Amino acid sequence: MDNNTKENLKQYDPKELLLFVLEHYQIQVIKHEGNKIYTEGDFTIEVEGTLQYKLWWKEWVVAPFDDLDTLCANINMELSRD
């Protein structure tokens, strides 16, 4: 994602943007509360700020992300292993 795109995305609520992108990537959201979104495959995504997300699997931190395409690609890659 280029810098111009990132700047444009900053105008959106980070949690709402994440929910939209998860739907686009067909990643099922189990529930969301506060700054956390729980998805299929035992993943949790913590919204840390504008375009700042932390991906968890069960109770382990996988990685921080500032690119939603990369975050979703990682989730889909892990889901395809099942």
C-alpha positions as a Markdown table, in Angstrom:
| # | Residue | x | y | z |
|---|---|---|---|---|
| 1 | Met | 0.0 | 0.0 | 0.0 |
| 2 | Asp | 1.5 | 3.3 | -1.0 |
| 3 | Asn | 1.8 | 6.4 | 1.3 |
| 4 | Asn | -1.0 | 8.2 | -0.6 |
| 5 | Thr | -3.4 | 5.4 | 0.0 |
| 6 | Lys | -2.5 | 5.2 | 3.7 |
| 7 | Glu | -3.1 | 8.9 | 4.1 |
| 8 | Asn | -6.5 | 8.6 | 2.5 |
| 9 | Leu | -7.5 | 5.7 | 4.7 |
| 10 | Lys | -6.7 | 7.7 | 7.9 |
| 11 | Gln | -10.0 | 9.5 | 7.5 |
| 12 | Tyr | -11.9 | 6.3 | 8.4 |
| 13 | Asp | -12.6 | 4.8 | 11.8 |
| 14 | Pro | -9.8 | 2.1 | 12.1 |
| 15 | Lys | -12.2 | -0.5 | 13.5 |
| 16 | Glu | -14.9 | 0.1 | 10.9 |
| 17 | Leu | -12.2 | 0.0 | 8.1 |
| 18 | Leu | -10.9 | -3.3 | 9.4 |
| 19 | Leu | -14.4 | -4.8 | 9.5 |
| 20 | Phe | -15.0 | -3.7 | 5.9 |
| 21 | Val | -11.7 | -5.2 | 4.7 |
| 22 | Leu | -12.3 | -8.5 | 6.6 |
| 23 | Glu | -15.6 | -8.8 | 4.8 |
| 24 | His | -13.9 | -8.0 | 1.4 |
| 25 | Tyr | -11.4 | -10.9 | 2.1 |
| 26 | Gln | -14.2 | -13.2 | 3.2 |
| 27 | Ile | -12.8 | -13.6 | 6.7 |
| 28 | Gln | -15.7 | -14.4 | 9.1 |
| 29 | Val | -16.0 | -12.2 | 12.1 |
| 30 | Ile | -17.2 | -14.1 | 15.1 |
| 31 | Lys | -17.7 | -11.0 | 17.3 |
| 32 | His | -16.2 | -7.6 | 18.1 |
| 33 | Glu | -16.1 | -5.7 | 21.3 |
| 34 | Gly | -14.1 | -2.6 | 22.3 |
| 35 | Asn | -11.0 | -2.5 | 20.3 |
| 36 | Lys | -10.9 | -6.2 | 19.5 |
| 37 | Ile | -12.3 | -8.2 | 16.6 |
| 38 | Tyr | -12.5 | -12.0 | 16.8 |
| 39 | Thr | -12.4 | -14.0 | 13.6 |
| 40 | Glu | -12.6 | -17.6 | 12.5 |
| 41 | Gly | -9.4 | -19.6 | 13.1 |
| 42 | Asp | -9.0 | -18.3 | 16.7 |
| 43 | Phe | -7.6 | -15.0 | 15.5 |
| 44 | Thr | -8.0 | -11.7 | 17.4 |
| 45 | Ile | -7.1 | -8.4 | 15.9 |
| 46 | Glu | -6.5 | -5.6 | 18.3 |
| 47 | Val | -7.0 | -2.0 | 16.9 |
| 48 | Glu | -4.2 | 0.0 | 18.4 |
| 49 | Gly | -4.7 | 3.2 | 16.5 |
| 50 | Thr | -5.1 | 4.7 | 13.0 |
| 51 | Leu | -3.8 | 1.9 | 10.7 |
| 52 | Gln | -2.1 | 0.2 | 13.6 |
| 53 | Tyr | -3.3 | -3.4 | 14.3 |
| 54 | Lys | -1.9 | -6.3 | 16.3 |
| 55 | Leu | -2.7 | -9.8 | 15.2 |
| 56 | Trp | -3.1 | -12.5 | 17.8 |
| 57 | Trp | -3.6 | -16.2 | 17.4 |
| 58 | Lys | -5.0 | -17.8 | 20.5 |
| 59 | Glu | -3.0 | -16.1 | 23.2 |
| 60 | Trp | 0.2 | -15.4 | 21.1 |
| 61 | Val | 1.0 | -12.2 | 19.3 |
| 62 | Val | 1.7 | -13.0 | 15.7 |
| 63 | Ala | 2.8 | -9.5 | 14.5 |
| 64 | Pro | 1.9 | -5.8 | 14.4 |
| 65 | Phe | 0.5 | -4.6 | 11.0 |
| 66 | Asp | -0.1 | -1.2 | 9.4 |
| 67 | Asp | -1.3 | -2.7 | 6.1 |
| 68 | Leu | -4.7 | -4.4 | 6.1 |
| 69 | Asp | -4.1 | -6.3 | 2.9 |
| 70 | Thr | -1.0 | -7.9 | 4.4 |
| 71 | Leu | -2.8 | -8.7 | 7.7 |
| 72 | Cys | -5.7 | -10.3 | 5.8 |
| 73 | Ala | -3.4 | -12.2 | 3.5 |
| 74 | Asn | -1.7 | -13.7 | 6.6 |
| 75 | Ile | -5.0 | -14.8 | 8.1 |
| 76 | Asn | -6.1 | -16.3 | 4.8 |
| 77 | Met | -2.8 | -18.1 | 4.4 |
| 78 | Glu | -3.2 | -19.7 | 7.9 |
| 79 | Leu | -6.8 | -20.5 | 7.3 |
| 80 | Ser | -6.0 | -22.3 | 4.1 |
| 81 | Arg | -3.6 | -24.7 | 6.0 |
| 82 | Asp | -6.6 | -26.3 | 7.8 |
